[in-house]
């Protein structure tokens, strides 16, 4: 099965980029957009000078619990840059959301409480709230993570969006917000 089909089966439609979008990123943004694929995993990520953004991480159900996810993250952590990713809020009807959060918490990720993220899906037209998690090797602040997310949104998520989807995603300032007074930590629910 093609790597895109594996991702498409696992991730909700509201989170998926089109196959053409991802293949174009791999081709036209190959200096920053990468795919690490093996028999039991797919890791799509962005690497810039100052941070790494994990776009998709899939470990096959056949390999879960064997340390593969940990090994993939360790490879990225050795680069000594903040690592950022988006996760769905906890959905108690979907046990995978809670398992994912436990996994990232064990791996030392922090919930970026100050960052709000609400993007309208071009596929479903629904507003899709996401949470931002990050690993900060040098104690990087949420302000730094926020700026990195804005850069990722502009460079990757909206890259040629009009071409691929027939319309543009919302501007970054509508999608990402910063509020230092937010109290709710995603990990408090675990």
C-alpha positions as CSV (number, residue, x, y, z in Angstrom):
1,X,0.0,0.0,0.0
2,X,1.2,3.5,-0.9
3,X,2.4,5.6,2.0
4,X,-0.3,8.2,1.4
5,X,-3.1,5.6,1.5
6,X,-1.7,4.4,4.9
7,X,-1.8,7.9,6.3
8,X,-5.3,8.5,4.8
9,X,-6.7,5.4,6.5
10,X,-5.4,6.5,9.9
11,X,-5.8,10.3,10.1
12,X,-9.2,12.0,9.9
13,X,-10.0,13.7,6.6
14,X,-10.0,17.2,8.3
15,X,-6.3,16.7,9.1
16,X,-5.1,15.3,5.8
17,X,-3.4,17.2,3.1
18,X,-4.1,16.0,-0.4
19,X,-1.8,13.5,-2.0
20,X,-0.8,16.0,-4.6
21,X,0.0,18.6,-1.9
22,X,2.2,16.3,0.0
23,X,4.0,15.0,-3.1
24,X,4.6,18.5,-4.3
25,X,6.0,19.5,-0.9
26,X,8.4,16.5,-1.1
27,X,9.5,17.6,-4.5
28,X,9.4,21.4,-4.4
29,X,10.3,21.9,-0.7
30,X,12.6,18.9,-0.4
31,X,15.2,21.0,1.4
32,X,12.7,21.3,4.4
33,X,9.9,18.7,3.9
34,X,10.9,15.1,4.5
35,X,9.5,11.6,4.5
36,X,11.0,8.8,6.7
37,X,9.2,5.6,5.7
38,X,9.8,2.0,6.8
39,X,7.7,-1.2,6.8
40,X,6.0,-0.2,10.1
41,X,6.1,3.6,10.1
42,X,5.7,6.8,8.2
43,X,7.1,10.1,9.5
44,X,6.5,13.3,7.5
45,X,8.3,16.3,9.0
46,X,9.6,19.8,8.3
47,X,13.1,20.7,9.4
48,X,14.2,24.4,9.5
49,X,17.3,25.9,11.2
50,X,15.5,26.6,14.4
51,X,12.8,23.9,14.8
52,X,11.3,20.6,13.5
53,X,7.6,20.2,12.9
54,X,6.1,16.7,12.7
55,X,3.3,16.8,10.1
56,X,2.3,13.1,10.4
57,X,3.6,10.2,12.5
58,X,2.1,6.8,11.9
59,X,3.4,3.6,13.6
60,X,1.6,0.5,12.3
61,X,-0.7,-1.3,14.8
62,X,1.6,-4.3,14.2
63,X,4.5,-2.5,15.7
64,X,3.0,-0.5,18.5
65,X,4.4,-1.0,21.9
66,X,7.8,-2.0,20.5
67,X,9.6,1.3,20.9
68,X,9.5,2.4,17.2
69,X,7.8,5.7,17.9
70,X,10.3,6.4,20.6
71,X,13.2,5.6,18.3
72,X,11.8,7.9,15.6
73,X,11.5,10.8,18.1
74,X,14.9,10.2,19.5
75,X,16.4,10.6,16.0
76,X,14.8,14.0,15.8
77,X,15.7,15.0,19.4
78,X,19.4,14.4,18.6
79,X,19.2,17.5,16.4
80,X,18.7,19.6,19.6
81,X,15.9,21.7,18.1
82,X,12.4,22.2,19.4
83,X,10.0,19.6,18.0
84,X,6.4,20.8,17.4
85,X,3.3,18.8,16.4
86,X,-0.5,19.1,16.3
87,X,-2.8,16.7,18.0
88,X,-6.6,16.3,18.3
89,X,-8.2,17.3,21.6
90,X,-9.1,14.3,23.7
91,X,-12.1,12.4,22.3
92,X,-13.3,9.9,24.8
93,X,-15.1,8.0,22.0
94,X,-11.7,7.5,20.4
95,X,-9.2,5.8,22.7
96,X,-6.3,6.5,20.3
97,X,-6.4,10.2,21.1
98,X,-5.7,9.5,24.8
99,X,-3.1,6.9,24.0
100,X,-1.3,9.5,21.7
101,X,-1.3,12.0,24.5
102,X,0.2,9.5,27.0
103,X,2.9,8.6,24.4
104,X,3.9,12.3,23.8
105,X,3.8,13.1,27.5
106,X,6.2,10.1,28.2
107,X,8.4,11.4,25.4
108,X,8.8,14.8,27.3
109,X,6.4,16.9,25.2
110,X,4.6,19.9,26.7
111,X,1.2,21.3,25.9
112,X,1.4,24.8,24.4
113,X,-1.5,26.1,26.6
114,X,-1.2,29.7,25.2
115,X,-1.6,28.7,21.6
116,X,-5.1,28.4,20.1
117,X,-5.4,26.6,16.8
118,X,-8.7,26.5,14.8
119,X,-8.5,25.8,11.1
120,X,-11.5,25.4,8.7
121,X,-11.1,22.1,6.8
122,X,-11.3,22.7,3.0
123,X,-12.5,19.1,2.7
124,X,-15.4,19.2,5.2
125,X,-15.8,23.0,5.8
126,X,-15.8,22.3,9.5
127,X,-13.7,24.2,12.0
128,X,-11.1,21.8,13.3
129,X,-9.6,22.6,16.7
130,X,-6.2,21.2,17.3
131,X,-3.7,21.4,20.2
132,X,0.0,22.1,19.9
133,X,2.5,20.0,21.7
134,X,6.2,20.6,21.8
135,X,9.5,19.3,23.0
136,X,11.9,22.1,24.1
137,X,15.5,21.0,24.5
138,X,16.7,24.4,25.7
139,X,13.5,25.6,27.5
140,X,12.2,27.4,24.5
141,X,9.1,29.6,25.3
142,X,5.6,29.2,24.0
143,X,6.2,32.5,22.1
144,X,9.0,30.9,20.1
145,X,6.8,27.8,19.4
146,X,3.9,30.1,18.3
147,X,6.2,31.9,15.8
148,X,7.4,28.5,14.5
149,X,3.8,27.3,14.1
150,X,2.9,30.5,12.1
151,X,5.9,29.8,9.9
152,X,4.9,26.2,9.4
153,X,1.3,27.2,8.5
154,X,2.5,29.7,5.9
155,X,5.3,27.5,4.4
156,X,3.7,24.1,4.5
157,X,0.0,24.0,5.3
158,X,-1.0,26.7,2.9
159,X,1.6,26.0,0.2
160,X,-0.2,26.3,-3.2
161,X,-3.5,25.7,-1.4
162,X,-5.5,27.6,-4.1
163,X,-4.0,25.2,-6.7
164,X,-4.6,22.0,-4.8
165,X,-8.0,22.7,-3.2
166,X,-9.5,25.4,-5.5
167,X,-9.6,27.8,-2.6
168,X,-7.3,29.2,0.1
169,X,-7.0,28.3,3.7
170,X,-7.7,31.1,6.2
171,X,-4.9,33.6,6.9
172,X,-2.6,32.5,9.7
173,X,-3.8,35.3,12.1
174,X,-7.3,33.8,12.0
175,X,-6.1,30.3,12.6
176,X,-3.4,30.7,15.3
177,X,-3.9,32.8,18.4
178,X,-1.7,33.5,21.4
179,X,-3.2,34.0,24.9
180,X,-0.8,33.6,27.9
181,X,-3.8,33.6,30.3
182,X,-5.2,30.2,29.1
183,X,-5.1,27.8,32.0
184,X,-6.3,24.5,30.6
185,X,-3.5,22.0,30.1
186,X,-4.3,19.0,27.9
187,X,-2.2,16.7,30.0
188,X,-4.3,17.5,33.1
189,X,-7.0,15.2,31.7
190,X,-4.6,12.1,31.7
